[in-house]
């Protein structure tokens, strides 16, 4: 990797410098837009005592669920638990520390971390357990709580297309938390389905500018179906 070229040749190089006890911000929503190969590499490395910031923790035995399975995660900062039975069990058993955060607040925590904004006020969560221990303030006739931004040692994101400079496009709903996460890492590693030469992507369509990306790697995607529903034909038909 040299100059503006962010491409690395293997996953060891992509996650070089990741150590026990670090904070990782991961893009994705359920199994949509997750950097699955980077996550699998973390499991392979055995890095432990991690704090993971993500909407949820994948599903059992896939995505971030792999890291729960191998008990490499010390703390989850997330919005949603219910899609992963092991996540729920470790929370209830006291094995895993969990900081539940409203979804919009979590996205703004990432965005603020990337924008250099240390904290922000939001009405979401005021008067609930979410507000416990947090500063509150009234603006006009409404009460707000102060939420601190999040910055990760690493941010892991998944793009649809990226050029060698790290300029990236996400596909449809796979965009989700990825643009915010990409800005919030001291080191941002992007996994992309397709990597093209600089100039091949329409500048007006770029979701994440390459200035935020430190390392880029080509990744294959399984495209799993998270919840498969099959219509049952009626007896009359």
Backbone torsions as a table, in degrees:
resi	resn	phi	psi	omega
1	UNK	NA	125.6	-179.2
2	UNK	-147.4	150.2	178.5
3	UNK	58.2	-132.9	-179.0
4	UNK	-82.5	-8.9	-179.8
5	UNK	-75.3	114.7	-176.4
6	UNK	-94.5	-2.5	-172.4
7	UNK	-68.5	131.5	172.0
8	UNK	-114.1	159.7	-169.6
9	UNK	-94.1	-16.7	-177.7
10	UNK	-153.8	168.4	-175.2
11	UNK	-75.0	-25.0	173.9
12	UNK	-62.6	-43.2	178.9
13	UNK	-69.4	-36.1	-178.6
14	UNK	-62.0	-36.0	-176.1
15	UNK	-110.4	21.2	177.0
16	UNK	-59.2	131.6	179.5
17	UNK	98.4	-8.7	177.2
18	UNK	-72.5	126.7	-175.4
19	UNK	-129.4	163.3	176.5
20	UNK	-54.1	141.8	174.0
21	UNK	84.6	0.5	-178.1
22	UNK	-79.6	166.4	176.1
23	UNK	-104.9	128.9	179.6
24	UNK	-117.8	128.1	172.2
25	UNK	-100.6	123.7	-174.7
26	UNK	-119.2	129.3	174.5
27	UNK	-74.2	170.0	179.0
28	UNK	116.2	161.9	179.8
29	UNK	-144.7	106.3	-171.0
30	UNK	66.8	-117.9	175.0
31	UNK	-107.7	5.5	-176.1
32	UNK	-90.2	116.1	177.1
33	UNK	75.4	25.8	179.6
34	UNK	-88.7	145.9	176.0
35	UNK	-80.5	70.2	-166.7
36	UNK	-61.9	-36.3	-178.3
37	UNK	-74.2	-34.4	174.3
38	UNK	-65.7	-39.4	177.5
39	UNK	-63.6	-44.2	178.7
40	UNK	-61.7	-34.5	178.1
41	UNK	-66.1	-38.4	177.7
42	UNK	-62.0	-41.7	176.8
43	UNK	-61.1	-42.9	179.1
44	UNK	-61.7	-39.5	-179.3
45	UNK	-70.4	-27.2	-179.5
46	UNK	78.0	14.3	179.0
47	UNK	-60.2	132.8	-171.0
48	UNK	-127.7	178.2	-179.7
49	UNK	55.8	38.3	-176.5
50	UNK	-85.5	147.7	165.9
51	UNK	-102.6	122.3	-178.2
52	UNK	-111.6	128.3	176.6
53	UNK	-109.9	114.8	-178.2
54	UNK	-163.6	158.0	-179.8
55	UNK	-54.5	-43.4	175.5
56	UNK	-151.5	-164.8	-174.7
57	UNK	-119.5	44.9	179.0
58	UNK	63.3	-143.8	175.9
59	UNK	-129.4	172.1	178.3
60	UNK	-57.2	128.0	173.0
61	UNK	71.3	16.0	174.8
62	UNK	-154.5	151.6	-176.7
63	UNK	64.1	-144.8	-179.6
64	UNK	-62.6	-18.7	174.5
65	UNK	-57.1	-27.8	176.6
66	UNK	-61.6	-39.3	-177.5
67	UNK	-74.9	-28.6	172.6
68	UNK	-69.2	-40.4	-178.8
69	UNK	-59.8	-39.4	-179.7
70	UNK	-92.3	7.0	177.6
71	UNK	52.1	46.5	175.8
72	UNK	-93.9	-6.9	-176.3
73	UNK	-103.9	125.0	176.5
74	UNK	-88.9	-37.6	-175.2
75	UNK	-145.0	138.3	172.6
76	UNK	-113.2	130.1	169.2
77	UNK	-108.9	106.7	-167.1
78	UNK	-149.0	170.7	179.2
79	UNK	-103.8	-20.0	-165.6
80	UNK	-147.5	134.8	-177.6
81	UNK	-112.8	-32.0	-160.7
82	UNK	-65.2	-10.9	-177.1
83	UNK	-84.8	-6.5	-172.4
84	UNK	-132.7	109.6	-176.6
85	UNK	-63.6	-37.5	-179.8
86	UNK	-68.2	-37.8	175.2
87	UNK	-57.3	-50.0	-179.7
88	UNK	-60.9	-44.0	-177.6
89	UNK	-65.3	-44.2	-179.0
90	UNK	-66.4	-33.7	175.7
91	UNK	-64.5	-50.5	-176.8
92	UNK	-68.1	-29.9	-180.0
93	UNK	-83.8	-4.6	179.3
94	UNK	77.0	12.8	178.9
95	UNK	-77.8	-34.1	-173.8
96	UNK	-117.6	128.1	173.5
97	UNK	-80.7	131.3	-177.2
98	UNK	-129.2	129.4	174.1
99	UNK	-112.5	97.7	-179.3
100	UNK	-74.7	131.5	-173.8
101	UNK	-133.6	130.0	176.9
102	UNK	-51.7	144.1	-170.2
103	UNK	-59.1	-47.6	179.1
104	UNK	-64.4	-37.1	177.6
105	UNK	-64.0	-40.8	179.2
106	UNK	-62.2	-44.0	178.0
107	UNK	-61.3	-41.7	-178.9
108	UNK	-71.0	-31.8	174.8
109	UNK	-60.2	-43.6	177.8
110	UNK	-65.7	-48.3	-177.6
111	UNK	-60.7	-42.6	179.8
112	UNK	-65.1	-39.3	177.5
113	UNK	-58.4	-41.9	179.5
114	UNK	-72.8	-27.3	-177.3
115	UNK	-90.5	-2.1	-179.4
116	UNK	78.0	19.6	177.6
117	UNK	-94.7	117.1	-172.3
118	UNK	-71.6	-28.3	-177.5
119	UNK	-164.3	165.1	-179.8
120	UNK	-152.2	157.0	177.0
121	UNK	-96.2	140.2	176.3
122	UNK	-143.6	146.5	176.4
123	UNK	-78.7	-19.3	-177.2
124	UNK	-64.4	125.1	177.5
125	UNK	94.7	-10.2	179.3
126	UNK	-61.1	136.4	179.4
127	UNK	80.6	6.8	178.2
128	UNK	-120.9	179.6	178.0
129	UNK	-61.6	-24.1	178.8
130	UNK	-59.4	-30.1	-175.8
131	UNK	-85.4	-4.8	-176.1
132	UNK	-57.9	124.7	176.9
133	UNK	79.0	5.5	-177.2
134	UNK	-107.4	147.0	177.4
135	UNK	-64.8	140.7	176.2
136	UNK	-124.7	156.4	-178.7
137	UNK	-155.7	147.6	178.6
138	UNK	-99.7	130.3	172.4
139	UNK	-119.4	118.4	-173.5
140	UNK	65.2	-125.3	-180.0
141	UNK	-108.4	19.6	-175.7
142	UNK	-125.3	144.4	-179.6
143	UNK	-96.3	143.5	-177.8
144	UNK	-134.2	157.4	172.8
145	UNK	-116.5	153.2	-178.9
146	UNK	-92.1	124.4	177.8
147	UNK	-113.9	135.0	179.6
148	UNK	-86.2	146.2	176.8
149	UNK	-68.2	164.2	178.6
150	UNK	-121.2	135.0	173.9
151	UNK	-130.3	131.0	-177.9
152	UNK	-103.0	155.1	171.3
153	UNK	-65.5	-39.6	175.0
154	UNK	-129.9	145.6	167.4
155	UNK	-120.6	132.1	-179.2
156	UNK	-117.5	123.3	-176.8
157	UNK	-134.0	162.7	-177.9
158	UNK	-125.7	122.3	178.6
159	UNK	-110.6	160.1	173.0
160	UNK	-81.9	-56.8	177.0
161	UNK	-128.7	141.6	175.1
162	UNK	-144.4	148.8	172.8
163	UNK	-94.0	174.7	-174.5
164	UNK	-64.3	-18.0	177.7
165	UNK	-86.3	-4.4	178.9
166	UNK	93.1	-0.1	173.8
167	UNK	-66.2	131.2	-167.9
168	UNK	-136.8	153.0	174.6
169	UNK	-123.7	133.7	174.5
170	UNK	-100.2	152.1	-175.4
171	UNK	-101.1	115.5	173.5
172	UNK	50.6	-130.9	-174.7
173	UNK	-71.2	-9.9	175.3
174	UNK	-68.5	-7.3	175.4
175	UNK	-66.0	-49.6	-179.8
176	UNK	21.7	-116.5	-175.3
177	UNK	-83.1	-6.3	-171.8
178	UNK	-58.9	-45.9	-179.2
179	UNK	-60.4	-39.6	179.2
180	UNK	-70.3	-43.7	-179.7
181	UNK	-60.4	-39.0	-176.1
182	UNK	-60.6	-28.0	-178.0
183	UNK	-85.7	-13.6	-165.0
184	UNK	-104.8	12.4	178.3
185	UNK	-107.5	143.0	170.8
186	UNK	-63.2	-37.5	171.4
187	UNK	-125.5	119.5	179.1
188	UNK	-106.9	124.6	179.6
189	UNK	-112.5	124.9	-178.1
190	UNK	-110.9	128.7	173.2
191	UNK	-102.3	127.6	-176.0
192	UNK	-126.9	142.8	176.8
193	UNK	-70.3	-39.3	-179.0
194	UNK	-130.2	134.1	177.3
195	UNK	-120.7	127.8	-175.0
196	UNK	-123.7	172.3	178.2
197	UNK	-74.8	150.5	174.8
198	UNK	-55.5	137.2	-179.6
199	UNK	98.4	-14.1	-179.2
200	UNK	-80.8	-21.7	178.9
201	UNK	-93.5	141.6	177.6
202	UNK	-68.4	119.5	-178.4
203	UNK	-56.0	-30.2	-178.7
204	UNK	-73.0	-13.7	-177.7
205	UNK	-100.9	-1.4	-175.7
206	UNK	-69.2	128.6	176.4
207	UNK	-93.1	-40.4	177.7
208	UNK	-122.2	116.2	176.0
209	UNK	-69.6	147.9	-176.4
210	UNK	-63.0	-16.1	179.2
211	UNK	-59.8	-25.0	-179.1
212	UNK	-86.6	-12.2	-171.8
213	UNK	-102.7	127.8	178.7
214	UNK	-95.4	-36.5	-177.4
215	UNK	-139.9	144.8	-177.0
216	UNK	-132.7	136.0	179.6
217	UNK	-140.4	144.9	176.3
218	UNK	-76.1	130.8	-179.3
219	UNK	-135.4	139.9	173.6
220	UNK	-86.0	154.6	-177.4
221	UNK	-126.6	135.3	178.4
222	UNK	-78.1	-27.6	-178.2
223	UNK	53.4	55.2	178.2
224	UNK	-69.1	154.4	172.6
225	UNK	-94.0	120.1	-174.5
226	UNK	-70.9	-47.6	178.0
227	UNK	-129.8	107.4	-178.0
228	UNK	-94.5	124.2	179.6
229	UNK	-118.7	127.1	-179.8
230	UNK	-113.8	127.1	179.9
231	UNK	-71.1	134.2	177.2
232	UNK	-95.0	119.9	177.1
233	UNK	-67.0	142.7	-180.0
234	UNK	-72.4	159.0	-179.0
235	UNK	-63.6	-29.7	-178.4
236	UNK	-66.5	-28.3	-177.9
237	UNK	-84.9	NA	NA
